[in-house]
């Protein structure tokens, strides 16, 4: 049997289980760390927002940094699935801002406290921030010396993006990916920190990093990271550049700009013996401690990306938790198949769970520590659904950097009772088959030899294991061919077995289960080729409708259109006429293509308007949800129907935004 549990995202499921955080699997870094009830969580976000605003304007600066730093790291440690290098960097910068004197220039604190106004900042403040940004660039470059990145396998599909169209005028798509995407990314990360550091090369570096981060903002959905890195480039310039910039502004504008006067001396700084107007004498204890802290912090940041030999339990096919290693974009994954099998410990009943049930995250599929947490959480929830003493088995197939699809964990191990420790290697984690990496060029050749309607999946499996697969009836002409090793194909319903060696294959019957057993002493490699006949028929029908519309528009079509086809001309469907699902699919695709065309051809002003509109509705939702939560804390929760209406109003993004949202966005490709 299969346990079917409704999966709702966000606040769509407004019941006490969701609002109070019940029946939701989470992945905190520290055991026992749990989120507060939903209303209190919005209060935490509100405190963090006030802290960020205080840091921005320099008001109650130390208190503001603490108001931001505490909630931010609480939220970061609360859920490992949200970790990435960007969110980790924001946490580090927040920690550094809590220590440095970033409220000395053009700040409200400077207006209220004259001793801070326009005062010098100790040099170690700049050293700390500059070193952090340098480490981000340089360590990211060192991580890109990985063979997969140098070979062009990490981001191989990026070369076809429209941003690289100018390079494709002189280079092929493959060479654009290898030389521009991978080679250019490696060279920039390795050199950017050094080029920004020296005065002679800084102008060139500013041009390259600005171009690089502007491209990244269009290539990836990485939030504010690109803009944060752009802003951090100013840290490497001379500290007087804001004053020089303001001094060039018209006189009538300078009244609302920061002061252009030279900075005053600060008791926090050491100017040396006989320094002009500065404090005399030796270094104070506070300054010794600041210098020691800066050196220790930089050393720690250089060590952490290579500390995975200590926390071996977090190592998978890649080392450590993705977030603090600066291995950005080095590894790309594609999941072909995920199966969760449960067994009732008392009755022996076997069933299946929908992957991702009771959680909104997908990162658990790639990390052994999260798989252990997920299985432990499921074992606590399933008894409420009459599954006693559950045993859980995960069968996860994933390809990393265009390798074969292979298993991540041993499907024979019950992860509820499996051992896991952050300090020891995970015994039930299967190794990445690195010896098969040279096959990638041949796999690309095999895939390129197929026609446009044929898909292929490359599989590698370990000796003694088997793949249980069901071929949908939509996937016609499905065949299996062995590339290496020996397999035994068991046709379950026909009760027949076929032994296949390298180079041999067979036609797999659709609509039936089959099992592929690896019987050779070394890992087996094989491939499925198939045609999605349903998708192919739909594409042909959509093409016919497109041709029909063009004939009607240019006047070459003599036959009148039936009522159910009139909508392809933009006319409303006649009353009483049933809608044609193919016509509906055609209209959805046309709207999507028109919207993509409008976005690509939009002027700079239109793009800025869309960006500001998106940010407006984001802040609108945040403000309304915070107000709803504060009301709930003060007066109690209203009836669920009223709460649902309030949440729907907060989530509203305007008629234009709702009408142009692509349908079916993010759907996965067909799975065998």
N, C-alpha and C positions, 0 to 999 in steps of 0.2 A: 504494500500500500504506500501511498505518498501522502505525507502530511501537508495539507494545503492551508497555509496561514496567510491572511491578507497582509500585503505589504503596502504601507502608505508612507509617503515622504512628508517631511516638514510637519506642519500643523494640520494636515488634512484629516488625521484621525484624532479628533478632539474627545478623548475620553480620559478617565482618571489614570489609566495605565500609562498613557503617553505623557500626560501632564506631570505626573509624579515620578516619571523615569522608570516605571516597571516594565518588565518584558522587553527591555532594550539592552542588547549586548554592547558593551563599551570596551575600550582598549587603553586604559591608563598605563603610564609608565611605572608608577608606584602602586603596589598592592593596597587596596582599601581606599584609594583616591576615587571619590565619586562626585558627580555633579550635584549641585543644589537643585531643589525643585525649580521648575521652569521660570516662574515669576521671579525668584531670587537670582536666577542666572541672568535675566535681563537687567537686573539691578547691578550685577557685577559688570556687565558690558557698559552700563551707564557710567559707573565709576571710572572705568578704563577710558571712556570717551572724554570725560571731564579732565582726566589726567593728560590725555593727548592734547586737548585744547590748551591746558595750562602750560605744557611744554612749548607749544607753538608760539604763544604770546609772551612767555617768560613771566607768568604770574604764579606766585607761591611755588617757585620752581622746584625746590626739593620735595615738597609735599606732592606736587603734580607728578614728578617722576616716580615716586613710590605708588601713587594712585594708579599709574599705568603699569608699572613693572610687576607689582604683585598679582593683579588679575590676569595679566598677559601670560605670565609663566604658569599660573594655575591652569588656565585654559590650554596652554601648550602641553603641559604634563598630563592633562586630563584625557587626551585622545591622541595616541600615536599615529592613527590613520591620517591625521591632518598634517603630520610633520613633513616639511621639506626644507631645503637649504634656505629658502627665503624667509619662512616664518622663524627659523632658528636665528638667522641674521638679525631680524627685527628685535628678537629678545636680547641678543648680545648688545645691539646698539642702545636699547633702552637701559640696560645695565650700565653701559659706559656713560650715557647721558646723566644717570643718577649720580655719577662721581665727578663729572667735569663741571666747569663753570660756564655753561652755555647761556646764562642769563645776564651777561655783562653788556651786551650791545643791542639797542633797539628792543628793550624789554620793559614790561610793566614794572618788574622788580627794580629795574634801573631808575625808573621815574620815582618810585616810592622810597628807594634807598640810595642816596647819592654816593655812598662809598662803593657801590657796585657799578654805577653808571659809567660806561665807556672806559672800563678798567682793563688792564692787561689780563690775559689768560695764560696760565703756566704752559710751557712748551710740552709737558708730558700729556696734556689734554689732546693736543694735536697729534702727538706721536701715537697715542692709544687708538684714536679713530683712523688715522692713516694706515697704521699697521693692520687693523682689522680689514679694511678694504683691500689692501695689498694681498693679504692672505686669501681673501675670497677669490681674487683673480689668479694668483700664482698657484695655489693648491688645486684650483679647478683645472688649470693648465697641466699640472703634473698628473692629475687623474685622467686627463684626456690622452696621455701617452699610452693608455691601454690599447692593446692590439686591435680590439673591435673598433675603437674610434679611429685609429690611424688607418685601418683598412676600409673605413667608410661604411660600416655596418650598423652603427648606433642610430643614426638618423637618416637612413638611406632614402626615405620617401620625401624628405624636406626639399630636395632639389627641384621638385616639380611645382613648388609654391610660386604664386604670381610675383612675389617679391624678387625672385631670382631670374625672372624673365630676361633682364638685360644680359645676364651672364650666359644664358642659353642661346643668345645670338651668336656667340663664338665658341661655346663649349656644348658638348652633349649633356643630357640630363645626368648621366652617370658621372661624368667628369665634374659637372657643377657640384654634385653632392660630395664627391671625394675632395676636390681642391678648394672649393669656396666654403661649403658648409663645414666639413670636417677639418680640412687644412687651415682655413681661415680662422675658425673658432679656436683651434689649438694654438696658432701663432698669436692671436690677440690675447688669449688668457695668460699665456706665458710671459708676454712682453708688456701688457698694459700697466701693471704696477710699476715696473721700472721706468717706462716712458713717462708716466705721470709724475714720477718723483723728481726727475731732472728738469731744470728750467729750459734747456735747449730743445728737448724733445716733447715738452708738455703740450704745446699747441697742436702738434701732429697727433698726439695721444688723445686730446680732447675731441678732435674730429673723428677719429676711428671709434672711440668708445661711444660717442653720441650716435653715430650711424649704427653701431652694433646694437645698442639698447633700444633705439627706435625700431629697428627691424624685429627685435625680440618681442616688443610690445604688440606687434601685428602677427607674429608667428605663433605665439603661445598665449594661453590664458593664465598668466602668472601675476595677476593683480598689479600691485604697486611696485613690484620689484624693479622693473626697468626704470621707473621714474626715481626710485630711491637711489639706484646706482648712478643715474644721471646727476642727481643732486649731490651725491658724495664726491663727484669729481672736483667740486670746488674746494674740498678739503686740502687738495694737493697744491693749490695755488697760494701765492703770498697772502698772508692774513689781512693785508690792507686792501685787497681788491674790492670789497664792498664800498669802502670809503672813496676809492678812486672812481668807481662807477657812479656813485652818487654825486661826486664833484663835477662830473661831466654833464649832469642833467641841467635843464634850464633853471634859472634862479627862482622863478615863480613856483617850481615844483619841489624845491628842496625843503620847503617848510614841513611837508608831510613825510620826508625821507629821513633815514638815520643820519646821525651827526657825521660831518666830514672832519671834525677836529681830531688831532692825534690822540691816541689813548693815554690814559693816566696810569701811573705806576700802581701796582697792587701789592699788598702785603703777602699774597700767596706766591709771588714770583721772587726769584733770586737773580739779581742783576750783576753780581760780582763785585769785587773790591773797586771802589771808586766809580761805580756805575753812575751814569748821569741821572741824578735825582733818585737813584734807587737805594734800596736797603743795603747796608754794608754788613760785613761779617760773614761767617761761614754758613753752610747749609743747616737748616733746622731739621729736627727729627721728622717733622711732617713731610718735608721735601725728600728726605732719605727714604721714607716709607713709600712715597708716591713713585719714586724712581724704581724701587725694588718691586712694587706691585706691577708697574708697567712691564718690566722685564719678565716677571713670572707669568703674567697674563699672556704675553706674546708667545712665550715658550709653551704654555699650556695649549694655546690655539694651534701651534705648529705640531704638537704631539697628538691631539685628539683625533685628527683624521686618520692617523695610523695606529690607533690604540686598540684595534679590533682583536688583537691576540689576547687581550684581557677579557673582553666581553664576548666570548666565543658563542654563547647561546643566541646572540642576535645576528650571527653570521649565517647567511643563506647562500645562494649562488653569488650574491654580492655581499660585501662585508658591512656589517653594522646596520643600525637603523638608518633609513634614508633620511638625512636631515643635517647631520653635522660633519659630513665627510667632504662636502663640496664637489661630489662627483655628479655634477649637473648634466643631465641629458646623455650620460655615457651609456645607459642601459635602457633599451626599449623592450617591452614585453607584449605578447599577444596570447591571450587565453583562449584555447580552442574548446576545452571541455572541463567542467567542474561537476563532480558528483559527490553528494553527502549521503552516506548510508547509515541508518541507525538500526540497532538491534535491541529489542527489549530483553533486559537481563534476566527476567523471570519467565516470560512466555517464549522467548526465542523468536518472536515476530520480527520480521525484517521489513523496513520501509525506507523511503527516501525523503530528504528535505530539499526544499528549494534553496539553491545557493544564495546566501545573503539574508536568509530569513532572520528576523529579530534584530537586524542591524541595517544601517543605511550606508555602510562603508563597503568598499571593494578591496581595500589594501590588505585585508587579512589573508588573501589568497597567495601572497608572495612572501610571507614572513612566518617562520616557525613559532616565534613567541606569540604572535597574534592568533595563529591557529590553535595554540594551546589555550589561550584565553577564551577564544570563541567556543571551543569544544566544552570547556568548563562551564561557560555561561549557558550553553544549550542543555547540558546535562542537568542544570538546575531548573530550567524552564519546562523541559519536555514532560516531567512527571505531572504537570498540570494538565497535560493532554493525554493522560492514561498510558504513558510510556514509562515503565518502572526500570530503575537502574540502567539507564540508556548507555549503550556503547556506540561510539561514533567513529566512522571511517571516512577519510577524505581521499578522493581520487582527483588530483589537480594536474591538468596538462597545460603546459605553458612553453612558449618559444621565447628565447631571449636573443636579441640582436640577430634575427633571421636564421637561427639554428633550427634543428628539428624540434617539433613538439615532443616534449618528454615529461615524465612525472616529476613533481617536486618532492612529494613525500611518499612514504611506503603505504599503499592502500590497505595492507594487512594489519596495521597497527591501530589499536584503539587509542585515540588521542586523549580520551578522558582520563585514562590511567597511565598514559605514556609519561616518561620522565622528561623534564626540561629544567635547565638551570642556566642563568645568565653567564655563568663562568665556565661552562663545559660545552663541548660540541654536541649538537643535537643528533642523537643516534638514528632517529627515524627519518631524517632528511636525506633524500637521495642526491648523489653528486651530479653536477653538471657534466655532461658527456663532452668534455673538451676535445677528446680525440676525434670527434666527428666535426669539429669546426671547419676543417678544409673542405668539407662537402658543400659548403654554402655556395661556392661558385657553380658547382654542378647543379645544385637545386635551382639556382637562378636560370641556368640554361634550360633545364627541364620545364620550368614554369613559362619561360618565354617561348618555348616551342609549341605551347597549347594555343588553341584559338580563343577568341575573346569571350566565348560563352562557357568555356570549361574552367572549372576551379580545381585546385589541387591542395592537399594537406599532406605534409611530410611528417612521419611519425618515427620516433626511436623509442625502444622499450628495453627493459632489463631482462636478463634470463630468469625464467621461472615465474614471470608475471604475464598477465594477459589483459587485453583491452576488450571490454564489452561495449558493443556499438549497435546502434539502431539507425538504419538508413531510411530516411523519410521517403514516402512515395513521390514527393516532389523532386527528389534527386534522381533523375533517370540516368541510365548508362554509367552507374557507379562501378568502378573497377579498383582492384587492389593489386599492386605490383611490388615485389620484394626487391630492395636495392642492396641489402647486405644481410648476411645471416640466414637463418631458417626459421619459419613460422608454421604453426598449425592453425588453419582456419576452421572453426567449428560453426556450422550452420545449425542454429539451435532448433528451429522448427522442423527442418528437414532431417535432423539427426544424422548429418553427414560431416565428415572431416576431410580436409584437403591439406596436404603437406606441400609447402612451397619453399623453394630455394632461391638464391640470388638470380634475378632476371626473369623469374616466373611470376604469373599473375592469374587472376580469375575475375569473373563478373560477379558482383555481390548483389543478391536479390533485394529489391526495395521492399519496404514495409515489413521487414523481419529483423530480428536480433541475430547477431553473430559475434563470435569471440575470436580474437587473434592471439594465440599463445606463442610466446618466444621460447623456442626449444633449443636454439643454438647456445653454445657456451659463452659467446660474446653478445653484446647488445644487437638487436635486430633493427633494421631500418626498412621502412616500406612507405608507400605513398598511395593515397586515395585520389582518384580523379573522378569528377562527377559534373553533371550539367543540371542546373536548377531549372527544370522544365517549366514550372509555374512562373518563375520570374522571367524566363525567356518568352513565354507566351504573353505575359503582361507587357513586356517591352515592345513586342511586335504590335500589340493592340494600341499602345500609346503612340507608336510611330505612325500607324494608320490614321489615328485621330488627328495627329499633327499635319499629316499630308492632306487630310480631308479639309481641315480648317484653312490651310493655305489655298486649296483649290476654290473654296467658297469665297475667300477674300479677294482672290484675283479674277474671279468670274468664270473659271474654267469648269466648275462643277455645275452640271445641268440638272441633276436630280435634287428634289427638295429634301432637306434634312428631316428625319423623323423627330417628334417632340422630345424624346429622351436625349437627343444629341444637340439640341439647340443651345444648351449652356456652354458648349465649347466656343461659341461666338460671343459670349458675354451676356446672353439673354437669360432671363429667369426661367426656371422650370415651370411648365404649365401646370395649373392646378389639376390634381388627380393623376398626373403622370409619374410613374415610379422612377426613382433615380437609378441610374446605371452606375455600379461601383467602379467600372473602368473609367467612365467619364469623371467621376469624383476624384479618382487618382490622378487623372490627367490635369484637372483643374488645380489640384494641390501642387503638383509638380510645376505647373506654369507659374503659380503665385510664388513658389520658392525661387524659381529661376529669375523671375522679374525682380524679386527683392534682392537677390544676390547681385543682379546687374545694376540695380540702383545704388547699392552700397559701393560697388567698385567704381562707378562713374560719379559718385557724389563729390561735390566740391569740398574744399577744406572747411568752409563755413558750415556745410551740412553735416560733415563728420563731427565737427566740434559741437553742433547742436545735438546730435544723437548721443555723443559722449556725455554732455551735461544733462540731457534728459534722463539717461540711464542712471547717472549718479544722483539726480534729484529723487527719483523713485526709490533708490536704495536708501538714501538718508531719510526719506519720508517713511518708509517701512520701519526703519530702525527706531525713529522717534515715536511713531504710533504704537509699536509693540512695547516699547519701554513704558509709555504712558499707561497702556493696558495693564502691564505687569504691576506698576506702582499702584494703580487702582485696585487690582486684585489683592495686593498685600495689605492695603489700608482698609478696604471694605469687604473683602472676600470675593470669590469668583461668582459671576452671574450665571444664569442657566446656560447650558452648553449651546443652545440654539443662538442665544444672543452673542456668546463668545465667538461662535463660528462666523456670524455676520461681521463682527468687529475685525476678526482676523482676515476675512475675505476683503474687507475694505482696505486694510493695511497692505495686503498683497497686490492690490490693483495697480496696474502699471500704465493705465491710459488706454483708450480705444485703439490708438495707432500702434502701440507696442503689442497689445494682445492680438491685433489683426494681422500683424506681420510675423508672428512667431512661427518658425518652420514646424511642420507637423512631422512626427516620426523621427525627430532629430535624436541622434545618439543611438539608433538601433544597431544591434550587432549584426555582423554578417552571418549567413547561414552556417549552421553547425552540423557536422555529421552526427 
